[in-house]
Amino acid sequence: MKAHWRNYMKLGINHHLLYPASFESSQAHRDSFPGLVRQEAFEVVDLFIMEGGAAEQFIVDELRASGKEAVYNCPLMLGDELNPHSEEEAVRRHTLAELKVHLDRARRLKARKAVVASGIDPGPAHRERQAAYFVEYLAQACRYAGEELELLIEPFDRGIGKNLLIGPSEEARRVVEQVRASGCGNIGILLDMGHVPLMGESFEHAAATLAPYIRHIHLGSCVQSDPDDPLYGDMHPPWGYPGGAHDVREAADFLQALFTIGYLAEGKRETVTLEMRPYPGKSEDESIAIFLAKLDQAWTLL
């Protein structure tokens, strides 16, 4: 590959995975954000906003001042009171109301993409009915979001990490097509490199199956081999993590799959985000430097 990868993508960084403490602490979320958005290597930031009021305004102001593009990552809607395809209508309504809070925050950030996911897999006997509930939920969310904000379903595993309804690539595609058939065109797919092996699929299969609807990419890894590893499952270890599924060779293979389907093409410059935790014993800045070096190495293999 002769041209630099910047000719083919807008590279992003995931805030809350680079700073895992920001999942739990509003102070850590706030304190870590200004330095991140000043990182010159990135044009895109994947993020969510934990709380409203002054904390929300701070993130909005910092992001806008940076000039970077926001991709809003809505939190997973899990638990007894949150499930987008619950058997109980009241729970579905409550979950939709919570999602709308985040869609409002996405709009304040002027994000054009917001990532959403299904809830816990109910098991084979209930999947078809709950998938229908999920389609209905997404259609309502798409109508609320409006044409300027596209919702992106993120497929997950069903048994080694998050254990969510959606799920296999074929089923994710089917859900998107059903939502579109209801009259909502602002629905697509986020394909996460680190989720693909947990879904029991190859890069080529997942990319080809979802190709018409992929609107964003996460680059990362996972741990499948050791249940005792603290990052076992869908915990976003960095490339090259001991026991992890992915390093430079796998990054190159995944990027090649994106070229094959046309997501990556010269001059097209779609969004691609690094979504990994820092390396053990390394700072966030040191980890970013390693991420970028490995991306450069992967690029030379194409």
C-alpha positions in Angstrom: 0.0 0.0 0.0 1.8 3.1 -1.2 -0.4 5.9 0.2 -0.6 6.6 3.9 -3.6 5.2 5.8 -4.9 8.8 6.3 -5.8 8.8 2.6 -8.3 6.0 3.3 -9.8 6.8 6.7 -10.5 9.3 9.4 -8.9 7.8 12.5 -10.6 8.0 15.9 -9.9 7.0 19.5 -12.4 5.7 22.0 -12.3 7.9 25.2 -13.8 5.5 27.7 -11.8 2.5 26.7 -8.5 4.4 26.8 -9.5 5.7 30.2 -11.5 2.8 31.7 -12.0 4.7 35.0 -14.2 7.1 33.1 -16.9 4.3 32.9 -17.5 4.7 36.7 -16.2 8.1 37.7 -17.6 11.3 36.4 -14.5 13.1 37.7 -12.2 10.7 35.8 -14.5 11.2 32.7 -14.1 14.9 32.9 -10.4 15.1 33.8 -9.3 12.8 31.0 -11.2 14.3 28.2 -9.4 17.6 27.4 -6.0 15.9 26.9 -7.6 13.3 24.7 -9.3 15.7 22.3 -6.0 17.5 21.9 -4.3 14.4 20.5 -3.4 15.5 16.9 -3.3 11.9 15.6 -7.1 11.7 15.7 -9.9 13.3 13.7 -12.7 11.4 15.5 -13.6 10.7 19.1 -15.9 7.9 20.2 -17.5 8.9 23.5 -20.6 9.1 25.7 -21.6 11.7 28.3 -22.2 10.3 31.8 -24.4 13.1 33.2 -26.2 16.3 32.3 -25.8 19.8 33.5 -22.4 21.4 33.8 -20.6 18.1 33.2 -22.4 17.7 29.9 -21.7 21.2 28.8 -18.0 20.8 29.6 -17.7 17.8 27.3 -19.7 19.6 24.5 -17.5 22.7 24.8 -14.2 20.7 24.8 -15.3 18.6 21.8 -16.5 21.5 19.7 -13.3 23.5 20.5 -11.2 20.5 19.3 -12.9 20.5 15.9 -13.0 16.7 16.0 -15.9 14.6 14.8 -18.0 12.8 17.5 -19.3 9.3 17.3 -21.7 8.9 20.3 -21.5 5.5 21.9 -24.8 5.0 23.8 -24.3 2.8 27.0 -25.5 -0.8 26.9 -29.1 -1.0 28.2 -28.8 -4.0 30.5 -30.5 -5.1 33.8 -34.0 -5.6 35.2 -35.1 -2.1 34.4 -33.3 -1.6 31.1 -33.9 -3.9 28.1 -34.8 -2.7 24.6 -36.6 -6.0 23.8 -38.0 -6.9 27.2 -41.2 -9.0 27.4 -42.6 -6.1 29.5 -43.8 -3.1 27.6 -43.1 -0.8 30.5 -39.4 -1.8 30.5 -39.2 -1.2 26.8 -40.7 2.3 27.2 -38.3 3.1 30.1 -35.3 1.9 28.0 -36.4 4.0 25.1 -36.7 7.0 27.3 -33.2 6.5 28.6 -31.9 6.1 25.1 -33.5 9.4 24.1 -31.4 11.1 26.8 -28.3 9.9 25.1 -29.6 10.8 21.6 -30.2 14.3 22.8 -26.6 14.5 24.0 -25.4 13.1 20.7 -27.2 15.9 18.9 -25.7 18.5 21.2 -22.3 17.2 20.2 -23.4 17.5 16.6 -22.7 13.8 16.2 -23.9 12.2 12.9 -23.6 8.7 14.3 -24.8 7.1 17.5 -24.0 3.5 18.4 -26.7 1.3 20.0 -26.9 -2.4 21.0 -29.4 -5.0 21.9 -30.0 -6.4 25.4 -29.3 -9.7 26.9 -30.0 -12.8 24.8 -33.1 -14.4 26.1 -32.3 -17.8 24.6 -33.5 -19.6 21.5 -37.1 -20.0 22.5 -37.6 -16.2 22.8 -35.3 -14.8 20.2 -37.7 -14.3 17.3 -40.3 -12.5 19.4 -37.7 -10.3 21.1 -36.0 -9.5 17.9 -39.3 -8.1 16.7 -39.5 -6.0 19.8 -36.0 -4.8 19.1 -36.9 -3.7 15.6 -39.9 -1.8 16.9 -37.6 -0.1 19.5 -35.0 0.9 16.9 -37.7 2.2 14.6 -39.0 4.5 17.3 -35.5 5.6 18.2 -34.6 6.3 14.6 -37.7 8.5 14.2 -36.8 10.4 17.4 -33.2 10.8 16.2 -34.1 12.4 12.9 -32.5 12.2 9.6 -29.3 14.0 10.7 -28.4 11.3 13.3 -27.8 7.7 12.1 -28.2 4.9 14.6 -25.6 2.1 14.3 -26.3 -1.3 15.7 -23.2 -2.9 17.2 -23.3 -6.8 17.0 -21.9 -8.6 20.1 -21.3 -12.2 21.2 -23.9 -14.5 22.6 -21.8 -16.5 25.1 -18.3 -15.4 26.0 -18.6 -11.7 27.0 -21.7 -9.6 26.8 -24.1 -12.3 25.7 -26.5 -10.1 23.8 -29.4 -10.9 21.5 -27.7 -9.3 18.4 -25.7 -11.3 17.8 -24.6 -13.0 14.5 -23.9 -10.8 11.5 -26.8 -12.3 9.5 -29.3 -11.4 12.3 -27.8 -7.9 12.7 -28.3 -7.4 8.9 -31.8 -8.7 9.1 -32.7 -6.2 11.9 -31.3 -3.3 9.9 -33.3 -4.3 6.9 -36.5 -4.6 8.9 -36.0 -1.2 10.4 -35.4 0.3 7.0 -38.5 -1.5 5.7 -40.5 0.4 8.3 -39.5 3.7 6.7 -36.4 4.5 8.7 -33.3 5.1 6.6 -31.1 6.3 9.4 -30.0 2.9 10.6 -26.7 1.1 9.9 -24.0 -1.1 11.5 -20.8 -0.6 13.5 -18.5 -3.5 13.0 -16.1 -4.1 15.9 -12.9 -6.1 15.0 -12.6 -7.4 18.6 -16.2 -8.8 18.6 -15.8 -10.9 15.4 -14.0 -13.9 16.9 -16.3 -13.8 20.0 -19.2 -14.1 17.5 -17.6 -17.2 16.0 -17.1 -15.5 12.6 -14.2 -14.6 10.3 -13.3 -11.0 9.4 -14.2 -11.8 5.7 -17.6 -13.3 6.6 -18.7 -10.5 9.0 -17.5 -7.7 6.6 -19.1 -9.3 3.6 -22.4 -10.0 5.3 -22.7 -6.5 6.8 -21.1 -4.6 3.9 -24.1 -2.6 2.6 -24.8 -1.2 6.1 -21.4 -0.6 7.7 -21.0 3.0 8.7 -18.3 2.9 11.4 -15.5 0.6 12.5 -13.8 -0.2 15.8 -10.3 -1.7 15.8 -9.4 -3.8 18.8 -9.0 -7.3 20.2 -10.4 -9.8 22.8 -9.3 -12.7 24.9 -10.9 -16.1 24.2 -8.3 -18.6 25.4 -8.0 -18.1 29.2 -11.2 -17.6 31.4 -8.9 -16.6 34.3 -7.5 -13.7 32.4 -8.8 -10.4 33.8 -9.6 -9.3 30.3 -11.3 -12.5 29.2 -14.2 -12.0 26.8 -15.2 -8.6 25.5 -12.8 -6.4 27.6 -10.9 -4.7 24.8 -7.3 -5.6 25.4 -4.8 -3.8 23.2 -3.2 -5.3 20.1 -0.5 -7.8 21.1 -1.8 -8.3 24.7 -0.5 -11.7 25.9 -3.3 -14.3 25.1 -5.2 -11.8 23.0 -6.7 -12.7 19.7 -5.2 -9.8 17.6 -2.0 -8.2 16.8 -0.4 -6.6 13.7 -1.1 -9.6 11.3 -4.8 -9.7 12.3 -5.1 -5.9 12.0 -3.8 -6.2 8.5 -6.3 -9.0 7.7 -9.2 -7.0 9.0 -8.2 -3.9 7.1 -7.9 -6.0 3.9 -11.5 -7.3 4.5 -12.6 -3.6 4.7 -10.8 -2.9 1.4 -12.5 -5.9 -0.2 -16.0 -4.6 0.6 -15.1 -1.1 -0.3 -15.4 0.5 3.1 -11.8 1.6 2.8 -11.1 3.2 -0.6 -8.7 6.0 -1.6 -10.3 9.4 -1.0 -13.4 7.9 0.7 -12.1 8.4 4.2 -14.8 6.7 6.4 -14.5 6.6 10.2 -12.3 4.0 11.9 -11.7 4.2 15.7 -9.1 2.5 17.9 -11.0 1.0 20.8 -8.6 -0.6 23.2 -7.5 -0.3 26.8 -3.9 0.9 27.6 -1.1 -1.6 27.7 -0.3 -2.9 31.2 2.3 -0.7 32.7 2.1 1.9 30.0 0.5 5.4 30.1 -2.3 6.4 27.9 0.0 8.4 25.7 2.5 5.6 25.5 -0.3 3.2 24.5 -1.5 5.5 21.8 2.0 5.6 20.3 2.1 1.8 20.3 -1.4 1.6 18.7 -0.3 4.0 15.9 3.0 2.1 15.4 1.1 -1.2 15.0 -1.4 0.4 12.7 1.6 1.6 10.5 3.0 -1.9 10.6 -0.3 -3.5 9.6 -0.6 -1.0 6.7 2.7 -2.2 5.3 1.4 -5.7 5.1 -1.5 -4.8 2.8 
